[in-house]
Amino acid sequence: MDEHGPSMMDVPLDTWLLFRGASRHHHTTEIVSRLPDGTVHRTTMGEFSSRAQQLMGALDTLGVGPGERIATLAWNSFRHLEAYFAVPCAGRVLHTLNVRLSPEELAFIMNDADDRVVLVDPDFVPLLEQVAPHVPGLRHVVVLGADTAGATMTDAVPYEELLGPESDHYERPDFDERTPCGLCYTSGTTGRPKGVVYTHRSTYLHALGVSSGAGMSIGPGDSVLPQVPMFHANAWGMAHAAVGVGAKLVFYAGAFEPDPFAELLSAERVTVTAGVPTVWIGLADALAARGERLPSLRHIVSGGSQPPRSLIERYADDFGIRIIQAWGMTETSPLASTAWPQHRMAEWPEDATTSAARTQAGLPIPGVEISIRDVKNEEIAFDGETMGALHVRGPWVAGSYHHGQGEESFTDDGWFHTGDMAIGSKDGYFVIADRSKDLIKSGGEWISSVDMEAAIMAIPGVSEAAVIAIPDPKWVERPLACLVIADGAPVGADDVRAHLEASGFARWQLPARIEFIEEVPKTAVGKFDKKVLRVRFPA
């Protein structure tokens, strides 16, 4: 050993380290995109590598400086994947825009980020035309296709025309591994959205965590379909991980429809997929109606909100598919924990394993640390009962927000205060008890809206359930449950209360009101939007 210095190579941990293998080691691996019109586009990792390097050169031609922001307003597809790697590998910063935001919200975010270029899918050209006049720093609009899709913006250029004259070889520019490479705005904070800046180093390390057995377990033999949008927290790191290990990638573009989604999973023999619980509810119904199973699908990663226990059991019993709950936030890149059962649980009955592991937020991925703290900022015991504020830190966890906003979310001792309330179990797992703003305090006692929602959604015939607090003159707050019932299902308010009581809820915890609605409103990333319900049912 050299006593004068380190014995290991000091190789930069950057997106090039994930990207390089695409052309040499994985060049025949497929990338499949089901486009919004239903057509299927097929390419290879080798072609992807060449085209991504053409895009790197095109950014130089456009005069985009190092570190400047390149926005995308796009579905999941092969062209979006090219931008995922071309922009950071060329030393710029990729800013993924949420296609479900309003023009006003998009304008605020694009100005806050100081976006210089936007790559836009044809479907979103009309939306961008409403936004672009309010973003004075925007210099170039590139439409992701062979033409400009009827864009009236005079400076719009077709993506394929932009790539055409460029070389398919691009030399890695000189930048530090801690250089920013990605930017995503979170809707989970109070007030205006805040930007989370990812670095090359954090992105590379997060991809390793995602591909690992403790993460999503993605390897070269897998066919990976990130149903989660590429505009939402880097598609949970699945695209970076799949390219890094050489897994087949499958993209579903356009609004989610269960039947074509099921067909794509089957046709491309997808082994790993990920998305929010509402997707898996719709897919289960579609599979049941079609009388189909998905024999290639090894596991589903479900995140965004806690999947109902009944859903986990349905996939295991009816389809032989394991749902793995994951937890994370935009600020954690986002994957921070997964609910894989431990080896000692292998011989346990499925019901016991589900209780101990699968319904938890899980175990932190190596590299991520969690701390559950009381109101005095002191750590509390993992006793399965005591609830506290969840804090997290790690090499792919944000240390601050863009422009230094939201300083109150970061502690003096180097932790990120997530805003979630959690309980640690004696087994070492932890569960998200609720968002701190969604907890219901009734008569001085806490009621978890998450637990109540999960219990209600276990009732046959209940499609969705969201629980909010409403003011009460005597108890301060009481729960109000909003339910979506499947057509013809005989579920009434008394049935809900009886089920909750049988599930272990005390009578004082039962909902003061139960409202039957057509649909639970969703946020731009598919989570239940309780803000809308609070406005609709103020008291």
C-alpha positions, 0 to 999 in steps of 0.5 A: 500500500502506498503510504503517501496517498490513496491506493484506489483510482479517483474516478469522477462519479458522473453521468458519463460513468453511467452512459459510456457502457451503452455504446460498447457493452449494451449496444444491442439492448432494446429501448421501446417506446409506446407513443401517445398515438399507440404506435411503438418505436424501437431502437437500441442502446447503441443508437441511443448513445449516438443520438445523445452525443449528437444532441450534446453537439447541438447544444454547443451549436445553439450556444448554450453555456456550461451550467445553463438550464435545458428544460423538457416538457415531454412524455416518457420516450426515447427522445426524452431519454436522449436528453436525460443523458445528453444535457448533463454529459455536455455540462448543462443542467436538465430541468424536467417540467411537469406537464400537468402544471398550469401555464402560470405555474410553469412560467414561475418555475421556468423563470426561477430556474432561468431556463434557456432552452426547452425541448417540448413534445408535440402534444405540449406545444399549445401549452408552451405557447401560453407559457413562453411569452412570460419567460423572457430568458428562454432563447430556443424552443426545440420540438421533439419530432421531425417537424414543429407540430404547427408551432406558431413560435417563429424560433421553434426548430424540429429536434431531428433537424437539430441533430442531423448535422452533428457528430455522433461522438462527443468528448467529455467536457471537464467538470467536477463530479459535484457539478449540478446536472439536474433540477426538479421542483417539488410540490410537496413543500409549503408555498411556492415550489422549490427547486432541488438541484442534483449533482453528477455525483448524487445522480450516479450514486442514486442510480447504484442505489436504485439498481441494487438489491436493496433498491429496485433490483435492476440488472442486465437481464431485466426489462424495465418500465418506469410508469412514473413520469420522467418529469417527476423526480428523475423517473425515480432513477429508473432510467439512469439505473437501466442505462447504467446496467444495460437493462432493456427500457420500455416507455409508455407515453400519453395519458394512462390507460390500463388496457394498453399499459397491460398489453405493453407489460406483456408484449415487452416481457417487463420484469420491473415497473414502478408508479403510484398506487392508483396505477396499480389499482387500475391495472389489477382491474384490467388484468382481472377483466381480461383474465390475464396474468403477467408471468414475466413481471417479477415485482412492482415498486409502488411509491408516492403514497402508501398502497392499500394492504388489500392491493398488495394482497390482491397482486400476491393472491390473484396474479403472483406479483410482489408489490414493494413499497418505496418511500422517497421525495424529490429532495431524496432524488427520490428513492430513500427506502424500500420495503423488501422483507428480510431473509429471516422472514422467508419462511413466515406466512405471507400475512405475517411478512406483509404486516412486518415489512411490505406495508412499511416505508421499509428499510433505508437503502445503504447510504441513506440514514434516517432519524425520527425525532420528537418535538425537542429534536431528540431521537426517539426509540424504534418501539413500534408505537412512538411517532416523531418527525422524520429526518433523512441525510445521505449522498443523494439527499438535498442539502439546500434548495435552489436559491437557498430557499426553505432554510427551515427544512434543514437542521444545523446538524446536517439533516433534512426535515421531511415533513413526514411523521414516522414510527420505527418498528422493533424490526428496524423498519419504519412506516410513514404515519402521515404528513405532519400537515395531514395528521388529525388532532382530536381531543388531544390525540392524534389520528393518522389519515394514512392508516384510516385511508388504508383501512377504508380502501380494504373494503370491497367496492371502495376504489379510493379514499382520502381522509382530512381534518375538519374543525370541531367546536368540542374536539378541535378536529374530527376526521372526514372521509371521502370515498369513491365507490365502484359502480353498484357496490353496496357500501354505505356510511354505516358499513364504513364505520363498522369496518373501521371499528372491526379494524381496530379504530376506537369509536372516538376515531371514527369519521364524523362525516363520510362523503361519497364523491366521484373522484378523489382529486389528484396532484400533478404527480398523481397523489391525492390532493387533500388541499382541494378537499379541504376547500370543498369540505371546510366544515 
